[in-house]
């Protein structure tokens, strides 16, 4: 029996999924978690795919650790926990092409790519959906540049780490970008709050009669017919 899980590297915790599958077989869950945590200790802070192959007869098991998803490796490189909810406008980080080459090398055996250049394009594609800039640029722009050969030298030399100067420049660029981004988000939230407050005030004003003004129930209807004056014959009868 094989049990597939996604665990936090080095920090697997007990849960109903694993307990329900392994508990009835008499497998020592504490020992399983200890083995998984030891096997994934090198991926702390990253979600890792794990497969536990269990033999119900002997109650023994083996743990196989797979390479983390590209998205997790990117988030680990730029030290963020979550992707952007609005990748087109809100960015969560700025990564170097060298760091992405490093990830492409790590994931090459798992990617359907014929060479490192193709693998790098796939990795950069993940930056698009995550909301991550690449070398201060939109990831889609970098995808096009890779196809045109702009990064052939870095790919050929398999550069896997930016210089300290470049790393610093990337961090400074993103700090400025994030400050403006946060300012725009705050302004949008304030504008929305003001709009909702104005709507609420308008509704309240429409529902509450002004003092001294007759309510809709007591006011005469604009469409009600006027009372007819009595005729001369009717006056004589009275």
N, C-alpha and C positions, 0 to 999 in steps of 0.2 A: 504494500500500500504506500502511495506517495502523497505527501501533504505539501502543498505549495503555499508559501506565505510571503508577505512583504513586511520586513521588520526594520526597526530602527537599529542601525549598526551598533553592536555591542550592548544593546539595551532592550532585548526582547522581554516582554512582560506577559504574565499569564492572562489568558482571555478565553471566552466561551468557545471560539472557533477551534482552537487547539485542544482544549479540554474535552469537548464533545467527540472529537475524532480519535484522540489517543487514550483518553481516560478509560473507556470500556475495554480496551485491550490490555490494561494493566501496565502501560508504559509509564515510567517514572518521569513526570512532567518537569520536575526540578532539574533532573539530569539533562533532559532535552534542551531546556532553556539555557542551561550552563554551557552546553556544547555549541548551541547556536551563537550565543554571545561571544564565546571564545573564537569561533570561526569568522565572525563579522566584526571583530574588534578593530580591524584596520579601516572600517568604514563608519566610524563614529560621526554622528550628525547627518548621516545619509541613509535614506531608505534603500534597503537591499532585498532583492528577490532570493528566497531560500527554498530549497526542496528537502524535505525529510523523508527518507526512504525507510519504511518500517517493516520489520518481519514479525507478524503477530504470533507466530509459533514460538520463536525464540525470545521475543520481546526485546530485540535489539534494533538499532537504527543507525543510519549514516546521514550526515548533513552535507549538502552540496550548496555552495554559495555561488551565485551568479553575479556578473557585473551589474552595478546599479544602472537604471535607465539614464539616458543622456540628459534628460531634464534635471535629474537629481545631481548629476556631476556638475552641471552648469551652476546650479544653485549653490553647491558646495564651494565652487571656485570663487563666486562673488559674495559668499556668506549671506545669503538670504534664505528665508524659510518658505516663502510662498511666491507663486507667480503673480503677475499683474492681472487684475480682473478686467482691465481695459488696455490690453497690450498695444493697441494702436496709438493711444495718447499718453498713457501712464507707464513710465519705465521704472524697473526695480533695480537696475544695475547696468554696469558698463564693463564688458570683458574684452580682453585682447585676443587677436587672432592666434597668437602663440598658445594661449590657454586652450583655445578650441582645437588646435592641432593636437595638443596633448590628449584631449578627450577623444578626438577622432582615432588616435592611435590605440587608446584603451578599448574603444568599442568596435574597432575595425572587424574583429572576427564575428560580431553579431549583426553588423550592418550589411544590407544588400548593396554593397558598393564595390565597383571593380578596382578602384585605386584610392589612394589617400585624398586626392582632390575631390572625388565624388563623395567620399566619407565626410570630408570637411563641409561640403555643401549641405549634407543632411544634418550635421550638427548645428550649423548656422541657422538652418531652418527651424530648429527647436527654439532658438533665441527669438524668432519672430513671435511665436505663440506665447513665450514666457514674458515678453516685454523687456528684453535685454538688448542694450546697444552693443555694437561691436566696433571697437576702435573709434568711439565717439560718433558712429554712424548708425543709421537704421540697418537692421539685420538684412532686410530685403535688398538694400543697396549693396551690401557686402556680398551677398549671394551672386549678384550680377557681376561684381568685380572679380570674384573667384573664377567664374565662367570665362571672363575675358583675359585671365592670366595674370591679374595684378598681384596675386600672392604666390605665384609659382616658385619664387626664390625661397620664401619661408617654408613652403610645403616640401620642396626638394631637400632643404637642409634640416627638416623636421625640428624646427624651433618650437620648444614646448614651454618657454617662459619668457615674458617680456623683460626688458631691462628695468632697473629700478627707476630710472628717469621716466620711461614710458608708463610704468605702473602709476607713478605719482601724477603724471599728466592726466591719465584716465580718471583717477580719483578726483582730481580738481575739477575736471570738466563735468563729471557727474554731480558733484556737490553743487555747482552752480545751476545745473539743469534741474536737480531735485528741489532746490530752493524756489525756483520759479514755478515748478510744477505744483509744489505744496501751496504756494501763494494763490495760484489759479484755482486749485481745488477748494481752498477756503473761501475765495471770492464767490465761486459757483454755489457753494453750500449756503453762504449768507444770502445770496440773491434768491435762492429757492425758498429759504426760510422767510424772507421778507414777502415774497409773492404769496406764500401760503397764509401768512399772517394777514395780508391785505384781503385775501379771499374770505378768510374767517370773519374779519371785521365787517366786510360788505354783507355777508350773510346775516350776521347779528343785527346790523342796522336795518336790514330789510324785514326782519322778523319782529322787531320791537317798535311799537307805535311811538311817535314823538309826543311828549306831554302837550295836552290841549288840542290834539288833532283827533278827530273821530276815527274809530277803528273801522276796518273794512266792513265789519258786520253791521255797524250803526250808520254808516255813510249811505246816502241814497244811491241807488244804482243809476249809472249813466244811461242805461238802456231801458229803464222802467218807463212805461207810458204815463203821460201827464193825466191827472184826474180831470174828466170832462165837466164843463160848467152845465148846470141844469137848464133845460129849455123853458120857454115861457109857459107852456102847458103844465110842465112839472111844477113850476113855481105856484100857479093857480091852485093846483091840487093840494099843495102844502098849506 
